[in-house]
């Protein structure tokens, strides 16, 4: 993940600005993209349902896809350029 501060959205911590990425948002879309080998990296929200997070993290680990963490679902939603929270998002290749 790019460590330059110029790619950050204000008030979103160390989560990269994903609005410029080709991405999928949501657990179901993320799972499909991982299975299709189309994912560059994944961002999961720390306050999302642990059952969802555990399965997504395991799936990404098996596929060798880097997982990054957002502090909250609302932060991840803002980072993706949407007005609602998101549990998971992936930048596509």
Buried (B, 14 or more C-beta within 10 A) or exposed (E): EEEEEEEBBEEBEEBBBBEEBEBBBBBEBBBBBBEEEBBBBBBBBEBBEEEBBEEBBEBBEEEEBEBBBBBBBBBBBBBBBEEEBBBBBBBEE
